[in-house]
Amino acid sequence: MIKPFATLATVACVTLAGCTKEETSTQTTAPAQPSQKSIVIATEAAYPPFNDTDASGQIIGFDVDVMNALCAEMHAHCQIIAQDWDGLIPSLLAGKYDAIIAGMSITPERQAQVDFSDSYFSNTIVWLAKSDGSFDPNNITNQTLASQRGTTGAAYITEKYDGKDGNRVQLHDTYTNAYLDTKAGRNHAVMAEKVSAIDWLKQEGNGEFGLIGEEIDNNDHLGIAVRKGDSLKAEFDAALAKIKESGKLAEIEKAHFQSDTF
């Protein structure tokens, strides 16, 4: 992980076990200047390598570094807070923060509730399972299949496999828990975003698992969510165009994902 720029303020639980993401404490690294626009942004802080929380309680990850770059372009004072996944859009609509950057896919269902910026990253989805040949993606029968609730991967396997050919879909609150349940033998395979799956496979002790079969392009593009009609969308779009043109976005991608091949 590359550390957030010093200009970004972060808000996080002191420890993940010690408090919930609904109740966060604030740590500001630098006060806003009178002329600066102040923006509060939420992320899940539990979806590595897009967003996570380090041992010191600091929110880190690709999403954080992208937002740092955008806020620098916008000359804005930004804070990032941790919020559980299921509460992200409801809390945005309730006015608890101004935007969401959380590896969130742009879908028609979400677009009915919020506006999205232009895409800042595109995903593919993959099967993660034991590498011993016990899971065959071309012959999926009588399997327990896992994913993270509310994701495009979860929607894919629910529609395609749940209740069909003896298969059952088990959805988890995070991908990490889906992977751990699979490691414990409670699931046969996880459908996940490729970047998330590879990040978990890199961790010590996961060598018996791998990406099984071909990756699937399900037209999954990530965007920054704001409330309907909010002018922040145009500001984020303009800043995104600048960091794409300058090569800054590609630089951030390379720092996080350059070794993400199997």
C-alpha positions as CSV (number, residue, x, y, z in Angstrom):
1,M,0.0,0.0,0.0
2,I,1.2,3.6,-0.6
3,K,0.5,6.0,2.2
4,P,-2.0,8.8,1.8
5,F,-0.7,12.2,1.0
6,A,-0.2,14.4,4.0
7,T,-2.8,16.9,2.8
8,L,-5.7,14.4,3.4
9,A,-7.4,14.2,6.7
10,T,-8.5,10.7,7.8
11,V,-11.3,9.6,10.1
12,A,-11.3,6.0,11.4
13,C,-12.0,3.8,14.3
14,V,-9.0,3.4,16.6
15,T,-9.3,-0.3,16.1
16,L,-11.7,-2.3,14.0
17,A,-12.7,-4.4,16.9
18,G,-13.1,-1.5,19.3
19,C,-15.8,0.5,17.6
20,T,-18.2,0.3,14.7
21,K,-17.9,2.3,11.5
22,E,-21.2,4.0,12.3
23,E,-19.4,5.8,15.2
24,T,-16.0,7.1,14.0
25,S,-13.5,9.4,15.7
26,T,-12.0,12.3,13.7
27,Q,-8.3,12.9,13.2
28,T,-7.4,16.0,11.1
29,T,-3.9,16.3,9.7
30,A,-4.3,19.9,8.6
31,P,-6.9,22.6,9.1
32,A,-8.9,23.9,6.2
33,Q,-8.0,27.3,4.8
34,P,-10.8,29.9,4.7
35,S,-10.8,29.8,0.9
36,Q,-10.9,26.0,0.7
37,K,-13.9,23.9,-0.1
38,S,-14.4,21.2,2.6
39,I,-15.6,17.8,1.5
40,V,-16.3,14.7,3.6
41,I,-16.0,11.4,1.8
42,A,-16.9,7.9,3.0
43,T,-15.3,4.6,2.2
44,E,-15.7,1.1,3.5
45,A,-12.2,0.8,4.9
46,A,-12.5,-3.0,4.7
47,Y,-12.0,-3.8,1.0
48,P,-8.3,-4.1,0.3
49,P,-6.5,-3.0,-1.8
50,F,-9.1,-0.4,-2.7
51,N,-9.6,0.7,0.9
52,D,-8.5,-0.6,4.2
53,T,-7.4,0.3,7.7
54,D,-3.8,-0.1,8.8
55,A,-2.5,-1.1,12.3
56,S,-2.5,2.6,13.4
57,G,-6.1,3.1,12.4
58,Q,-5.4,5.1,9.3
59,I,-7.5,4.6,6.2
60,I,-5.4,3.6,3.3
61,G,-5.7,2.1,-0.2
62,F,-6.1,2.9,-3.9
63,D,-9.4,4.8,-3.3
64,V,-7.7,7.0,-0.7
65,D,-4.8,7.9,-3.0
66,V,-7.2,8.6,-5.9
67,M,-9.2,10.9,-3.7
68,N,-6.0,12.6,-2.5
69,A,-5.1,13.4,-6.1
70,L,-8.6,14.7,-6.9
71,C,-8.7,16.9,-3.8
72,A,-5.3,18.3,-4.7
73,E,-6.6,19.2,-8.2
74,M,-9.8,20.7,-6.7
75,H,-7.8,22.6,-4.1
76,A,-10.2,21.2,-1.6
77,H,-9.8,20.2,2.1
78,C,-11.0,16.6,2.3
79,Q,-11.8,14.2,5.1
80,I,-12.3,10.5,4.7
81,I,-14.5,8.5,7.1
82,A,-15.1,4.8,7.5
83,Q,-18.6,3.5,7.0
84,D,-19.9,0.0,6.8
85,W,-20.8,-1.1,3.2
86,D,-24.6,-1.4,3.7
87,G,-24.8,2.0,5.2
88,L,-22.8,3.9,2.5
89,I,-25.6,5.1,0.3
90,P,-28.3,5.5,3.0
91,S,-25.9,7.7,5.0
92,L,-24.9,9.7,2.0
93,L,-28.6,10.4,1.3
94,A,-29.1,11.4,4.9
95,G,-26.3,14.0,4.6
96,K,-23.7,12.5,6.8
97,Y,-21.1,13.1,4.2
98,D,-20.7,14.5,0.7
99,A,-19.4,11.6,-1.4
100,I,-18.5,7.9,-1.5
101,I,-15.3,6.4,-2.9
102,A,-15.4,2.7,-2.0
103,G,-14.7,0.6,-5.0
104,M,-18.4,1.1,-5.8
105,S,-19.7,-0.1,-9.1
106,I,-21.8,2.1,-11.3
107,T,-25.1,0.2,-11.6
108,P,-28.6,1.2,-12.8
109,E,-30.0,0.4,-9.3
110,R,-27.5,2.8,-7.6
111,Q,-27.9,5.4,-10.3
112,A,-31.6,5.6,-9.4
113,Q,-30.5,6.8,-5.9
114,V,-27.3,8.7,-6.5
115,D,-25.2,10.4,-9.2
116,F,-21.8,9.0,-10.1
117,S,-18.6,10.6,-11.4
118,D,-17.0,9.3,-14.5
119,S,-15.3,5.9,-13.9
120,Y,-11.9,5.9,-12.2
121,F,-11.3,2.1,-12.5
122,S,-12.7,-0.9,-14.3
123,N,-13.0,-4.4,-12.8
124,T,-13.3,-7.9,-13.9
125,I,-14.6,-10.7,-11.7
126,V,-13.0,-14.1,-11.1
127,W,-13.5,-17.4,-9.2
128,L,-11.2,-18.0,-6.2
129,A,-11.0,-21.6,-5.0
130,K,-8.6,-24.3,-4.1
131,S,-6.1,-25.0,-6.9
132,D,-6.4,-28.8,-6.5
133,G,-9.0,-29.2,-9.2
134,S,-11.9,-29.7,-6.8
135,F,-13.8,-26.7,-8.3
136,D,-14.6,-26.7,-12.0
137,P,-16.0,-23.4,-13.2
138,N,-17.3,-25.2,-16.3
139,N,-19.3,-27.7,-14.3
140,I,-20.8,-26.0,-11.2
141,T,-23.2,-28.4,-9.4
142,N,-24.0,-28.9,-5.7
143,Q,-21.6,-26.1,-4.7
144,T,-21.7,-23.4,-2.1
145,L,-20.7,-20.2,-3.8
146,A,-19.7,-17.0,-1.9
147,S,-19.3,-13.3,-2.6
148,Q,-19.7,-10.0,-0.8
149,R,-23.2,-8.8,-0.4
150,G,-24.2,-5.9,-2.5
151,T,-21.5,-6.4,-5.2
152,T,-21.7,-7.1,-8.9
153,G,-20.1,-10.5,-8.2
154,A,-22.8,-11.3,-5.8
155,A,-25.5,-10.3,-8.3
156,Y,-23.8,-12.4,-11.0
157,I,-23.7,-15.7,-9.0
158,T,-27.1,-15.1,-7.4
159,E,-28.8,-14.8,-10.8
160,K,-26.8,-17.5,-12.5
161,Y,-26.4,-20.2,-9.8
162,D,-28.5,-19.7,-6.7
163,G,-31.0,-22.6,-6.3
164,K,-30.0,-24.1,-9.6
165,D,-28.3,-27.5,-10.1
166,G,-28.1,-28.0,-6.4
167,N,-26.0,-24.8,-5.9
168,R,-26.4,-22.4,-3.0
169,V,-25.1,-18.8,-2.7
170,Q,-23.8,-17.6,0.6
171,L,-23.2,-13.8,0.8
172,H,-20.9,-12.2,3.3
173,D,-20.5,-8.7,4.7
174,T,-16.9,-8.5,3.3
175,Y,-14.8,-10.3,0.8
176,T,-12.3,-11.1,3.5
177,N,-14.9,-13.1,5.4
178,A,-16.0,-14.8,2.2
179,Y,-12.3,-15.9,1.6
180,L,-11.9,-17.0,5.2
181,D,-15.1,-19.1,5.1
182,T,-13.8,-20.8,1.9
183,K,-10.5,-21.4,3.5
184,A,-12.3,-23.1,6.4
185,G,-14.2,-25.3,4.0
186,R,-17.6,-23.7,4.4
187,N,-17.7,-22.4,0.8
188,H,-16.4,-24.1,-2.4
189,A,-15.5,-20.9,-4.3
190,V,-15.7,-17.1,-4.1
191,M,-16.8,-14.9,-7.0
192,A,-14.8,-11.6,-6.4
193,E,-13.3,-8.6,-8.2
194,K,-9.9,-9.8,-9.6
195,V,-7.9,-7.1,-7.7
196,S,-9.4,-8.1,-4.4
197,A,-8.9,-11.8,-4.9
198,I,-5.2,-11.3,-5.9
199,D,-4.6,-9.1,-2.9
200,W,-5.8,-12.0,-0.6
201,L,-3.9,-14.6,-2.5
202,K,-0.6,-12.7,-1.9
203,Q,-1.1,-13.1,1.9
204,E,0.9,-15.7,3.7
205,G,-0.9,-19.1,4.2
206,N,-3.1,-18.8,1.1
207,G,-0.9,-20.8,-1.3
208,E,-3.4,-23.6,-1.8
209,F,-5.8,-21.3,-3.4
210,G,-5.8,-19.6,-6.8
211,L,-7.8,-17.9,-9.6
212,I,-9.7,-20.7,-11.3
213,G,-10.9,-20.4,-14.9
214,E,-11.0,-17.3,-17.0
215,E,-11.8,-13.8,-15.7
216,I,-15.2,-12.4,-16.6
217,D,-15.7,-9.0,-18.0
218,N,-19.1,-7.9,-16.6
219,N,-18.8,-4.3,-17.6
220,D,-18.0,-3.2,-14.1
221,H,-16.8,0.4,-13.7
222,L,-16.2,2.2,-10.4
223,G,-17.3,5.7,-9.7
224,I,-17.6,8.3,-6.9
225,A,-21.1,8.6,-5.7
226,V,-22.7,12.0,-4.7
227,R,-26.3,13.0,-4.0
228,K,-28.6,13.6,-7.0
229,G,-28.0,17.0,-8.7
230,D,-24.9,17.8,-6.6
231,S,-22.4,20.0,-8.4
232,L,-19.6,17.9,-6.9
233,K,-20.1,15.4,-9.7
234,A,-18.9,18.0,-12.3
235,E,-16.0,18.9,-10.0
236,F,-14.9,15.3,-9.6
237,D,-15.3,14.7,-13.4
238,A,-13.1,17.7,-14.2
239,A,-10.4,16.6,-11.6
240,L,-10.5,13.0,-12.9
241,A,-10.0,14.2,-16.5
242,K,-6.9,16.1,-15.3
243,I,-5.3,13.2,-13.4
244,K,-6.0,10.9,-16.3
245,E,-4.4,13.3,-18.8
246,S,-1.4,14.0,-16.6
247,G,-0.7,10.3,-15.9
248,K,-1.3,10.6,-12.2
249,L,-4.1,8.1,-12.1
250,A,-2.0,5.6,-14.1
251,E,0.8,6.2,-11.6
252,I,-1.5,5.4,-8.7
253,E,-2.8,2.3,-10.4
254,K,0.7,1.1,-11.0
255,A,1.7,1.6,-7.4
256,H,-1.2,-0.6,-6.2
257,F,-1.8,-3.1,-9.0
258,Q,1.4,-3.5,-11.1
259,S,2.1,-7.0,-9.7
260,D,-1.6,-8.1,-9.8
261,T,-1.1,-10.8,-12.4
262,F,-1.3,-14.6,-12.0
